[in-house]
């Protein structure tokens, strides 16, 4: 075998090995980015599937953030590569009045209309419309629930007494004092993470999670009959749905005294 042919075969083998290695690495990254449902997106981000399909990974939102809150996912971050996200424990969203990260988005992956409204013919940003996630309090780790006075998360909240408010509760341990407990209202919480950033415990006792992960869903089985506005939630549903269980198939008379031996 002449030297040229041998060099050619060696080169081909190396290229095949490099291509195979690259394929394995890329497959690993593809598997990785599908594994994390807890990612927090910038203000105005559309639903995750739609966001991923629209985001071109240009990084303009990251450049526009004045606080360096936003980052682009890198290999090993366990997040869709090149897409923007933030970690509130490190750097939260400071809810800028002009929301500078949203307008630069060229594809609408960050939706301007979702964080603004039209007033007097002009579009005006509204920080209360941000929906990045919702804060959840770990009552076992929160020292306020222990009875130790702490309102760090409450004081850090930009929507004071709306997104987070303090609730008085009797301290059953002492019988004398009151606990001052932080309570999150999901209807007002924007998921900015300022509360998580301010938490004094080693690992934050209040954490921001995507709403799809943190909150339940009532469905169309129940409605607040005392609130007419709640009926709007059922708009488009297929009518009243009934939960069927083995017991519900029986009549009330048959189940009333079930399991009781009267003899």
C-alpha positions in Angstrom: 0.0 0.0 0.0 1.6 3.3 -1.0 1.9 6.2 1.4 -0.7 8.4 -0.2 -3.4 5.7 0.0 -2.5 5.0 3.6 -2.7 8.7 4.5 -6.0 8.9 2.7 -7.5 6.0 4.7 -6.1 7.3 8.0 -7.7 10.7 7.2 -11.0 9.1 6.3 -11.0 7.1 9.6 -10.3 10.3 11.6 -13.1 12.2 9.9 -15.5 9.4 10.5 -14.5 9.3 14.2 -14.8 13.0 14.6 -18.3 13.0 12.9 -19.4 10.1 15.1 -18.2 11.8 18.3 -19.9 15.0 17.3 -23.1 13.1 16.7 -23.0 11.5 20.1 -22.3 14.8 21.8 -25.1 16.5 20.0 -27.5 13.7 20.8 -26.5 14.1 24.5 -27.2 17.8 24.4 -30.6 17.2 22.7 -31.5 14.8 25.4 -30.3 17.3 28.0 -32.3 20.3 26.9 -35.5 18.3 27.0 -35.0 17.4 30.7 -35.6 20.7 32.5 -39.2 22.0 32.8 -38.2 24.5 35.5 -36.6 27.1 33.2 -37.6 30.7 33.8 -37.9 32.9 30.7 -37.7 36.7 30.2 -40.8 39.0 30.6 -43.3 38.6 27.8 -42.1 35.1 26.8 -44.8 33.1 25.0 -45.7 29.5 26.1 -42.6 27.3 26.1 -43.3 25.4 22.9 -44.2 28.5 21.0 -41.3 30.4 22.4 -38.8 27.7 21.4 -40.2 27.7 17.8 -39.9 31.5 17.5 -36.7 32.3 19.4 -33.7 32.6 17.0 -31.2 32.7 19.8 -30.0 36.2 18.8 -29.3 37.3 22.3 -30.7 40.8 21.8 -32.8 40.5 24.9 -29.8 39.6 26.9 -27.8 42.6 25.6 -30.7 44.9 26.5 -31.0 43.8 30.1 -29.3 46.5 32.3 -28.9 44.2 35.2 -27.3 41.2 33.5 -30.2 39.2 34.7 -30.7 37.2 31.4 -28.3 34.6 30.1 -28.1 32.4 27.0 -28.1 28.7 27.8 -24.7 27.0 27.1 -23.8 23.3 26.7 -24.1 21.7 30.1 -26.8 24.1 31.4 -29.5 21.5 30.9 -31.6 24.0 29.0 -32.4 24.6 25.3 -29.1 25.8 23.8 -28.8 29.5 23.1 -32.2 30.5 24.6 -32.5 33.2 27.2 -33.3 32.4 30.9 -32.6 33.7 34.4 -31.8 32.4 37.8 -33.5 34.7 40.4 -31.4 33.5 43.3 -28.4 34.9 41.5 -29.8 37.9 39.7 -33.6 38.5 39.7 -35.6 40.5 37.2 -35.8 44.1 38.5 -39.0 44.8 36.6 -37.8 47.9 34.7 -40.7 50.3 33.9 -39.8 50.3 30.2 -39.1 46.5 30.1 -36.1 47.0 27.7 -35.6 43.3 27.0 -38.8 42.8 25.2 -38.9 45.4 22.3 -35.6 44.2 20.7 -37.0 40.7 20.1 -37.3 40.4 16.3 -39.6 37.4 16.1 -42.2 38.0 18.7 -40.9 35.2 21.0 -41.2 37.9 23.6 -44.6 39.4 23.1 -44.9 43.1 23.6 -48.7 43.1 23.7 -48.6 40.7 26.7 -46.7 43.3 28.9 -48.3 46.5 27.7 -51.6 48.2 26.9 -52.7 51.1 24.7 -53.5 54.4 26.4 -54.5 57.5 24.5 -53.3 55.9 21.3 -49.9 55.0 22.6 -48.6 51.6 23.8 -47.5 51.8 27.4 -45.6 49.1 29.3 -47.2 47.7 32.4 -44.9 45.7 34.7 -47.8 44.1 36.5 -48.6 42.1 33.4 -45.3 40.3 33.5 -45.8 36.5 33.9 -42.4 34.8 34.3 -43.5 32.4 37.0 -44.9 32.4 40.5 -43.2 32.3 44.0 -43.9 29.4 46.3 -43.1 29.5 50.0 -41.6 26.4 51.6 -43.3 26.6 55.0 -41.0 24.0 56.6 -37.9 26.1 55.8 -39.2 29.6 56.1 -38.1 31.0 59.5 -41.1 33.2 59.6 -43.3 30.1 59.9 -41.0 29.0 62.7 -42.0 32.1 64.6 -38.8 34.0 63.9 -39.6 37.5 62.7 -38.5 37.9 59.1 -40.1 39.9 56.3 -37.2 40.0 53.8 -39.2 38.6 50.9 -42.1 40.9 51.6 -40.0 44.0 51.7 -38.2 43.0 48.5 -41.5 42.6 46.5 -42.1 45.4 44.0 -45.8 44.7 44.3 -46.0 45.1 48.0 -49.2 43.9 49.7 -50.4 42.5 46.4 -48.1 39.8 45.2 -46.9 39.1 48.7 -48.7 40.1 51.9 -48.2 39.3 55.5 -50.7 37.3 57.5 -50.9 37.3 61.3 -51.3 33.9 62.9 -51.2 32.8 66.6 -48.0 31.2 67.7 -49.3 27.9 69.1 -45.9 27.0 70.6 -45.7 30.0 72.9 -49.4 30.8 73.1 -48.5 34.5 73.6 -47.0 35.8 70.3 -48.1 36.1 66.8 -46.4 34.8 63.7 -46.1 37.2 60.7 -46.3 35.0 57.7 -45.5 35.8 54.0 -48.3 34.7 51.7 -48.1 34.8 47.9 -51.1 35.7 45.7 -50.6 34.0 42.3 -53.0 36.5 40.7 -50.5 39.3 41.2 -47.1 37.6 41.4 -45.0 38.2 38.3 -42.3 35.7 39.1 -39.6 38.4 39.1 -37.7 36.5 41.9 -36.7 39.5 44.0 -38.2 37.7 47.0 -36.1 34.6 46.3 -33.0 36.7 45.9 -33.7 38.4 49.2 -34.4 35.3 51.2 -32.1 35.0 54.2 -32.0 31.2 54.4 -29.0 29.2 53.0 -31.3 27.8 50.3 -34.1 30.1 49.5 -37.3 29.2 51.3 -39.3 31.0 48.7 -38.7 30.0 45.1 -40.0 31.1 41.7 -41.3 28.2 39.5 -43.0 28.2 36.1 -46.8 28.5 36.6 -47.4 25.2 34.8 -45.3 23.4 37.4 -46.3 25.3 40.6 -50.0 25.8 40.2 -52.9 23.3 40.0 -55.8 23.5 37.6 -59.5 23.4 38.7 -60.9 22.4 35.4 -64.6 22.7 34.5 -65.9 20.6 37.4 -66.2 23.5 39.8 -67.1 27.1 39.5 -67.3 30.0 42.0 -71.1 30.5 41.9 -70.7 33.7 44.0 -68.4 35.3 41.4 -69.9 35.9 37.9 -66.4 36.7 36.6 -65.4 33.0 37.2 -67.9 31.9 34.6 -65.6 33.3 32.0 -63.2 30.5 32.8 -65.7 28.0 31.5 -66.1 29.8 28.2 -65.6 27.3 25.4 -65.9 24.2 27.6 -68.1 21.3 26.7 -70.5 21.8 29.6 -70.5 20.4 33.1 -68.3 17.4 33.6 -68.9 15.0 36.4 -66.3 12.9 38.1 -67.3 9.2 38.0 -66.1 6.9 40.8 -67.3 3.5 41.8 -69.2 5.0 44.7 -70.8 7.8 42.6 -72.4 5.1 40.5 -74.5 4.0 43.5 -77.5 5.8 44.8 -77.1 8.0 47.9 -79.3 5.7 49.9 -77.1 2.7 49.1 -73.9 4.5 50.2 -75.3 6.4 53.2 -74.8 3.6 55.7 -72.3 1.6 53.7 -70.0 -0.5 56.0 -72.2 -0.2 59.1 -73.5 -3.4 60.7 -76.8 -2.7 62.6 -77.1 -6.2 64.0 
